[in-house]
Amino acid sequence: MIKTISMPSFGSDMAKGTVAEWRVKPGDAVHRGDVIATIDTMKGLIDLEVFDEGVVEALLAPIGEPLQVGEPIARLRLSGDAEQEETVREPRVPNMPEPEPTRPAAAGRSVRISPAARQRAGQLGIDWRGLGPGSGPDGALVLADIEALASSSKPQEAEPRMRQAIADVVSRSKREIPHYYLEQDIALARAQAWCTAFNHGKPAEQLVLANALVYCALARALAEFPRFNGFYRDGHYYSEPRVHLGNVIHLRRGGLVVPAIHDAHLLGAAQMMAALRDQVIRAREGGLRSAELQEATVTVSSLGERGVDRIQGVIFPPQVALLGIGRVRLAPWVQQQNIVPMLQASFSLAADHRVSDGHEGARLLNRIDNLLQQPEQLE
């Protein structure tokens, strides 16, 4: 059977994508999880995987041409299926050469760019599509061209279309979802003490920050409260048994990306720390995979590093909840009738009133608090 692979959506704020690089050619065998292309989006370069076994039959999308989400980009002949081929209608691209992983944009395009130059442009916030010919072969932009431009001008701000796309999603969320909000201050002294003891004598790359314990507590609590972990579609709520924690990462050039930490409820503190560190690096330098941007069941937003004490978030549809984490700070705390300085943070919950209510939301926040007071259970 023939399966058509379409331009994927890496978030509800994405309308178009561009094939920046093909990693396969017609006739190549592929397996589940193999990366077949790099997609250029407003959020950066995303690796597109396949989720089937088969052979690449055709590449339908030329390199460098923006396509709407849902437009066909490739055809895959599935393995182990002798049934009659499925009829698929999609536009063919005449005379499209077979791409190679290392080649720049296809012939006839106005701008060519090397992979290294494209990645560096993304890091600096430079829209290379509007630049003239570079100093590379056949006028291709190379790394030296991008570095020269960066040294002579300030990086461009995020493209207006990204800001508009985010605004569209937020408007839809506030229009369609009846939000309610809860907040709770949670003491983090025990979590910090656990981290200090755990980190003793370990090298920098193995250190665990309190933020990892927080994410572990959120994920495990969500696994116990399924009304906050899932999707609302077509008038019905569908809970998810696995917690794929959407981690909001703010990009240096503006905007944000929300990759999912898969099966976060099963991770210990050290594993969670490694996942968080890895995702931030790949989000800002390129290398996120498509599955990470398509499967988050709930989102966590942390602006504590920006000095924000409290967050009132907006739910990303079709999800039904967003958890916010404020700045970790010392503040007065009443303990056994005494006022003491306490390391704490404000946790917030934005939830969908079609699915849950404030009573359940309060229980969720209380469970998060309880887990963080027993950090050894999160190891």
LINDAWO-V833770 format. One line per field, one symbol per residue. burial: + if it has 9 or more other ideal C-beta (glycine too) atoms within 8 Angstrom, else -. Layout:
burial->???
//
This chain:
burial->+++++++++++-++-+++++++-++----+---+++++++++++++++++-+-+++--+++++++-+-+-++++++++---------+-+-----+--+----+++--+-+++++-++++++++++-+--+--+-+---++++-+++-++----+--++--++-++-+++-+++--+-+++++++++++++++++--++-------++-++++++++++++++-++++++++----+--+--+++++++-+-+++++++++++++-+-++-++-++--++-+++-+-+++++++++++++++++---+-++-+++++-+++++++++-----+--------++++++++++++-++---++++++++++-++-++--++
//
